Amino acid sequence: MSTSAAPTSPALIPATILTGFLGSGKTTLLKRVLSETHGQKIAVIENEFGEENIDNDILVADTNEQIIQMSNGCVCCTIREDLRTTLSELAAKRRKGELNFERVVIETTGLADPGPVAQTFFMDDEIAESYLLDSILTLVDAVHADEQLNTRQEARHQVGFADQIFISKTDLVQDANVDALSHRIKHMNPRAPQQRVNFGEVPLSSVFDLRGFNLNAKLEIDPEFLDAAEPSHEHAHEHHDHEHHDCGHDHDHEHGEHCDHPHHHHHDDDVKSFVFRAERAFNPAKLEEFLGAIVQVYGPKMLRYKGVLNMKGTDKKVIFQGVHQLMGSDLGPKWLPSEKKISKMVFIGIDLPKEILLQGLEGCLV
């Protein structure tokens, strides 16, 4: 499998994709990030036809300009052409010393699917040489989320793609409803940590340097992204437990967690996650062939997939991940003598053929 992520190097500019449905608070978060005295120089790229642009009280400049330098040294930019051109132009100006910024935040419109935006960082060599995609942040509005998730596939995509989820406006909703929403989101994407936020109070450590796409990053940075979907003890068989659905949802629950949300059953979201795990090693050639065939057919429906694999022929963990049709792998740290070599993979996607995937992966084991 070819590696699709650029190696980390000090020269690369970290990029964050900020997504979320209309009114979820993206602009509020951005204003805070831009106006706070954190000493970082940030370039913000906005999709111009967004319903709410960053206000002129932050932009001390003529807004006819495409790229605006702000009072605190940050840069703001609206996309007049495609994202690739804008990123390329910003990087060129930075190299020439015309602009000074350390990272980029791309605010997508509320209706956008973050997938193609993320793919820009892997498919285009020039962009991959200048930027490192750090993470996709998704804002979810607690007041309107259920309706949006029920009716808008883009909102479900945004949850499925996320490396970090912020639930906003929780002060306007009863705790029980926020808990139910949080539970629903976890079914869709168990690997993204969730944070309930009031927008004065998002620590920048929750926004930047999350390294959601960094294959070689220590696994701890992706907080227990696979443990979030572990089965309860009695179901931890030798391999995966794909017959274990104790609550009518296509995913496994955490240790000791039981699905006691009867009001939840009417949400059969098309974005779901499931986990595969196995104690036998993978045959690398078989796995590559199978996954290659799967992404050819189901790539558009595969939002994010990620795993730590025990591969025959190496004593190191193989870290694997993908977005849509793009997948890559990298060698991670060695398995410790005390560790059980268990492969774990999580798939997040739209109506994925779970049984075909699980059986196919089983067939790739040594």
C-alpha positions as CSV (number, residue, x, y, z in Angstrom):
1,M,0.0,0.0,0.0
2,S,1.4,3.3,-0.9
3,T,1.7,5.9,1.8
4,S,-0.7,8.7,1.2
5,A,0.3,11.1,4.0
6,A,3.3,13.4,3.6
7,P,6.1,12.9,6.2
8,T,6.1,15.3,9.0
9,S,8.7,18.0,8.5
10,P,9.1,21.4,10.1
11,A,8.6,22.9,6.6
12,L,5.1,21.7,6.3
13,I,2.2,24.0,7.2
14,P,-0.4,22.3,9.3
15,A,-3.9,22.6,8.0
16,T,-7.2,22.2,9.8
17,I,-10.6,21.7,8.1
18,L,-13.5,23.2,10.1
19,T,-16.9,21.9,9.1
20,G,-20.4,21.9,10.6
21,F,-23.9,22.7,9.6
22,L,-25.3,26.2,9.2
23,G,-25.5,28.0,12.5
24,S,-23.4,25.5,14.4
25,G,-20.9,28.2,15.5
26,K,-18.0,27.8,13.1
27,T,-17.6,31.5,12.6
28,T,-17.8,32.1,16.4
29,L,-15.1,29.6,16.9
30,L,-13.0,31.1,14.2
31,K,-13.3,34.7,15.5
32,R,-12.1,33.5,18.9
33,V,-9.2,31.7,17.3
34,L,-8.3,34.7,15.2
35,S,-8.7,37.4,17.8
36,E,-7.2,35.6,20.8
37,T,-3.6,36.6,21.7
38,H,-2.1,33.1,21.4
39,G,0.9,34.4,19.4
40,Q,0.2,32.1,16.5
41,K,-0.1,33.5,12.9
42,I,-3.1,31.7,11.3
43,A,-4.4,31.9,7.7
44,V,-8.1,31.3,7.4
45,I,-9.6,30.3,4.0
46,E,-13.3,30.8,3.8
47,N,-15.6,29.5,1.1
48,E,-16.9,32.8,-0.1
49,F,-20.6,31.8,-0.5
50,G,-20.8,31.0,3.2
51,E,-23.9,32.4,4.9
52,E,-21.9,34.2,7.5
53,N,-18.5,35.7,6.7
54,I,-16.0,36.8,9.3
55,D,-17.1,40.3,10.3
56,N,-15.4,43.4,9.4
57,D,-14.7,44.1,13.0
58,I,-11.9,41.6,12.8
59,L,-10.9,42.4,9.3
60,V,-9.2,45.8,9.3
61,A,-8.9,46.0,5.6
62,D,-10.6,46.6,2.3
63,T,-12.6,43.4,1.7
64,N,-12.3,43.6,-2.1
65,E,-8.8,42.2,-1.6
66,Q,-8.7,38.4,-1.9
67,I,-6.1,38.0,0.8
68,I,-6.3,40.3,3.9
69,Q,-3.6,40.7,6.6
70,M,-5.3,41.2,10.0
71,S,-4.3,43.5,12.8
72,N,-2.9,40.7,14.9
73,G,-0.8,39.3,12.0
74,C,-3.3,36.6,10.9
75,V,-4.4,36.3,7.3
76,C,-7.9,35.9,5.9
77,C,-8.7,34.7,2.5
78,T,-11.8,34.0,0.5
79,I,-11.8,31.3,-2.2
80,R,-12.5,32.9,-5.6
81,E,-11.0,30.0,-7.5
82,D,-10.6,26.4,-6.3
83,L,-9.0,25.4,-3.0
84,R,-5.9,24.0,-4.6
85,T,-5.1,27.4,-6.3
86,T,-5.7,29.3,-3.1
87,L,-3.5,27.0,-1.0
88,S,-0.8,27.1,-3.6
89,E,-0.9,30.9,-3.8
90,L,-0.7,31.3,0.0
91,A,2.3,28.9,0.2
92,A,4.0,30.8,-2.6
93,K,3.5,34.2,-0.8
94,R,4.8,32.7,2.4
95,R,7.9,31.3,0.7
96,K,8.6,34.8,-0.7
97,G,8.2,36.4,2.6
98,E,5.1,38.4,1.5
99,L,2.8,36.7,4.1
100,N,3.7,35.4,7.5
101,F,1.6,32.5,8.9
102,E,2.2,29.2,10.7
103,R,-1.0,27.3,10.0
104,V,-4.1,27.3,7.9
105,V,-7.8,26.8,8.8
106,I,-10.2,26.1,6.1
107,E,-13.8,26.9,6.9
108,T,-16.1,24.9,4.6
109,T,-19.7,26.0,3.9
110,G,-22.3,24.3,6.0
111,L,-23.4,22.2,3.1
112,A,-20.0,20.9,2.2
113,D,-18.8,17.3,2.3
114,P,-15.3,17.5,3.9
115,G,-14.0,14.5,1.9
116,P,-12.9,16.3,-1.3
117,V,-11.3,19.0,0.8
118,A,-9.3,16.4,2.7
119,Q,-8.3,14.6,-0.5
120,T,-6.8,17.8,-1.9
121,F,-3.9,17.4,0.6
122,F,-3.1,13.9,-0.6
123,M,-3.8,13.9,-4.3
124,D,-1.9,17.0,-5.3
125,D,1.9,16.8,-5.1
126,E,2.5,20.5,-4.8
127,I,0.0,20.9,-2.0
128,A,1.4,17.8,-0.2
129,E,4.9,19.3,-0.4
130,S,3.7,22.5,1.4
131,Y,1.0,21.3,3.8
132,L,0.2,18.6,6.3
133,L,-3.5,18.0,6.9
134,D,-3.8,17.9,10.7
135,S,-7.5,17.2,11.3
136,I,-11.1,17.7,10.5
137,L,-13.1,19.4,13.2
138,T,-16.9,19.2,13.1
139,L,-19.3,21.4,15.0
140,V,-22.7,20.0,15.9
141,D,-25.5,22.4,17.0
142,A,-27.3,20.6,19.9
143,V,-30.5,22.5,19.2
144,H,-31.0,21.5,15.6
145,A,-28.7,18.4,15.3
146,D,-31.4,15.7,15.4
147,E,-33.4,17.3,12.6
148,Q,-30.3,18.0,10.6
149,L,-28.9,14.5,11.0
150,N,-32.3,13.1,10.1
151,T,-32.8,15.1,6.9
152,R,-29.3,16.1,5.6
153,Q,-26.8,13.6,4.5
154,E,-24.1,16.3,4.4
155,A,-24.6,16.7,8.2
156,R,-24.1,12.9,8.7
157,H,-21.0,13.0,6.5
158,Q,-19.5,15.8,8.5
159,V,-19.9,13.7,11.7
160,G,-18.4,10.6,10.0
161,F,-15.3,12.4,8.8
162,A,-14.5,14.1,12.1
163,D,-11.3,13.7,14.1
164,Q,-12.8,15.9,16.8
165,I,-16.5,16.8,17.4
166,F,-17.6,19.9,19.3
167,I,-21.2,20.0,20.4
168,S,-22.3,23.6,20.7
169,K,-25.4,25.3,22.2
170,T,-25.7,22.6,24.9
171,D,-26.9,25.3,27.3
172,L,-30.1,25.6,25.3
173,V,-31.0,21.9,25.4
174,Q,-31.9,19.6,28.3
175,D,-29.0,17.4,29.5
176,A,-30.9,14.2,28.6
177,N,-31.3,15.4,25.0
178,V,-27.6,16.3,24.7
179,D,-26.7,12.8,26.1
180,A,-28.9,11.1,23.5
181,L,-27.3,13.2,20.7
182,S,-23.9,12.4,22.0
183,H,-24.8,8.7,22.0
184,R,-26.2,8.9,18.5
185,I,-23.0,10.6,17.2
186,K,-20.8,7.9,18.9
187,H,-22.7,5.3,16.9
188,M,-21.8,7.1,13.8
189,N,-18.2,7.9,14.6
190,P,-16.7,6.2,17.7
191,R,-13.2,7.4,17.0
192,A,-13.8,11.1,17.3
193,P,-13.6,12.5,20.8
194,Q,-16.6,14.7,21.7
195,Q,-16.4,18.0,23.6
196,R,-19.4,20.1,24.7
197,V,-18.4,23.7,24.2
198,N,-19.5,27.2,24.8
199,F,-17.5,29.1,22.3
200,G,-15.7,31.4,24.6
201,E,-14.0,28.3,25.9
202,V,-12.5,26.0,23.4
203,P,-8.9,25.5,24.4
204,L,-6.6,25.7,21.3
205,S,-5.1,22.4,22.3
206,S,-8.5,20.9,21.2
207,V,-8.3,22.7,17.9
208,F,-4.8,22.4,16.6
209,D,-2.1,19.7,16.4
210,L,-4.6,16.9,16.8
211,R,-2.7,14.9,14.2
212,G,-5.7,13.0,13.0
213,F,-4.1,12.2,9.7
214,N,-0.6,11.6,10.8
215,L,0.0,7.9,10.3
216,N,3.3,7.8,12.2
217,A,2.0,9.7,15.2
218,K,2.0,7.8,18.5
219,L,-1.3,6.0,18.7
220,E,-2.1,7.7,22.0
221,I,-2.8,10.9,20.2
222,D,-5.9,9.4,18.7
223,P,-7.5,8.9,22.1
224,E,-8.3,5.2,22.2
225,F,-9.8,5.5,18.8
226,L,-10.2,1.7,18.6
227,D,-11.1,1.0,22.2
228,A,-14.1,3.3,21.8
229,A,-15.7,0.4,20.1
230,E,-14.5,-2.6,22.1
231,P,-17.0,-5.4,22.8
232,S,-18.0,-6.2,26.3
233,H,-15.8,-8.9,27.9
234,E,-18.0,-11.9,27.3
235,H,-17.9,-11.2,23.5
236,A,-14.2,-10.8,23.1
237,H,-13.8,-13.9,20.9
238,E,-10.7,-15.1,19.1
239,H,-11.6,-12.8,16.2
240,H,-14.3,-10.2,15.6
241,D,-17.7,-10.3,17.0
242,H,-19.9,-9.3,14.2
243,E,-22.9,-11.2,15.3
244,H,-23.0,-9.1,18.6
245,H,-25.6,-6.4,18.3
246,D,-27.0,-5.8,21.7
247,C,-29.0,-2.7,20.8
248,G,-30.0,-2.8,17.2
249,H,-27.0,-0.7,16.0
250,D,-24.1,-1.8,13.9
251,H,-21.4,-1.3,16.4
252,D,-20.0,-2.7,19.5
253,H,-20.2,-1.0,22.9
254,E,-17.5,-0.1,25.3
255,H,-16.6,-2.4,28.2
256,G,-19.6,-2.8,30.4
257,E,-21.6,-0.3,28.4
258,H,-25.1,-1.4,27.5
259,C,-27.4,0.3,25.1
260,D,-30.3,1.4,27.2
261,H,-31.6,4.2,24.9
262,P,-34.9,2.8,23.7
263,H,-35.8,6.3,22.4
264,H,-32.8,6.0,20.2
265,H,-33.9,3.1,18.0
266,H,-35.7,5.2,15.4
267,H,-32.4,6.7,14.3
268,D,-31.1,4.3,11.8
269,D,-28.5,6.6,10.4
270,D,-26.9,5.6,7.1
271,V,-23.5,6.7,8.5
272,K,-22.4,3.9,10.8
273,S,-19.2,2.4,12.2
274,F,-18.0,-1.1,12.8
275,V,-14.9,-2.7,14.1
276,F,-12.9,-5.7,12.9
277,R,-10.4,-7.4,15.2
278,A,-8.3,-10.5,14.8
279,E,-5.5,-12.3,16.6
280,R,-4.1,-14.0,13.6
281,A,-1.7,-11.9,11.4
282,F,-2.8,-10.5,8.0
283,N,-1.3,-11.8,4.8
284,P,0.0,-8.5,3.3
285,A,-0.6,-9.4,-0.4
286,K,-4.1,-10.7,0.3
287,L,-5.1,-7.7,2.4
288,E,-3.8,-5.2,-0.1
289,E,-5.7,-6.9,-2.9
290,F,-8.9,-7.1,-0.9
291,L,-8.8,-3.5,0.3
292,G,-7.9,-2.3,-3.2
293,A,-11.0,-4.0,-4.6
294,I,-13.2,-2.7,-1.8
295,V,-12.2,0.9,-2.3
296,Q,-12.7,0.6,-6.0
297,V,-16.4,-0.3,-5.4
298,Y,-17.3,1.4,-2.1
299,G,-14.7,4.2,-1.9
300,P,-17.2,7.1,-2.3
301,K,-19.2,5.6,0.6
302,M,-16.2,5.1,2.8
303,L,-15.7,8.2,4.9
304,R,-12.8,7.3,7.2
305,Y,-11.2,4.0,8.0
306,K,-8.3,3.4,10.3
307,G,-6.4,0.6,12.0
308,V,-3.4,-0.9,13.7
309,L,-2.5,-4.2,12.0
310,N,-0.5,-7.2,12.9
311,M,1.1,-8.0,9.5
312,K,3.0,-11.2,8.7
313,G,6.7,-10.4,8.0
314,T,7.2,-7.5,10.3
315,D,7.6,-7.1,14.1
316,K,6.2,-3.6,13.9
317,K,2.6,-2.4,14.0
318,V,1.3,-1.3,10.6
319,I,-0.7,1.9,10.9
320,F,-3.3,2.1,8.2
321,Q,-5.9,4.7,7.3
322,G,-8.0,6.1,4.4
323,V,-10.4,8.7,3.2
324,H,-12.8,7.6,0.4
325,Q,-10.6,5.9,-2.3
326,L,-7.3,7.1,-0.8
327,M,-5.6,4.8,1.6
328,G,-2.1,4.6,3.0
329,S,-0.1,2.6,5.5
330,D,3.1,3.2,7.5
331,L,5.2,1.2,9.9
332,G,4.6,2.2,13.5
333,P,6.4,1.2,16.7
334,K,7.4,-2.4,17.4
335,W,4.9,-4.7,19.2
336,L,6.0,-4.9,22.9
337,P,6.8,-8.3,24.2
338,S,3.9,-7.9,26.7
339,E,1.4,-6.9,24.1
340,K,-1.1,-9.2,22.4
341,K,-0.7,-8.8,18.7
342,I,-4.3,-8.0,17.8
343,S,-5.3,-6.2,14.6
344,K,-8.1,-3.7,15.0
345,M,-9.7,-1.7,12.3
346,V,-12.6,0.7,12.4
347,F,-14.7,1.6,9.3
348,I,-17.0,4.7,9.2
349,G,-19.1,5.0,6.1
350,I,-22.5,5.2,4.4
351,D,-24.5,1.9,4.2
352,L,-21.3,-0.2,4.0
353,P,-21.7,-3.9,3.4
354,K,-20.6,-4.9,6.8
355,E,-20.7,-8.7,6.4
356,I,-18.8,-8.6,3.0
357,L,-16.1,-6.5,4.6
358,L,-15.8,-8.6,7.8
359,Q,-15.8,-11.9,5.8
360,G,-13.3,-10.5,3.3
361,L,-10.9,-9.3,6.0
362,E,-11.2,-12.7,7.8
363,G,-10.2,-14.3,4.5
364,C,-7.0,-12.2,4.4
365,L,-5.7,-13.6,7.7
366,V,-2.7,-16.1,7.7
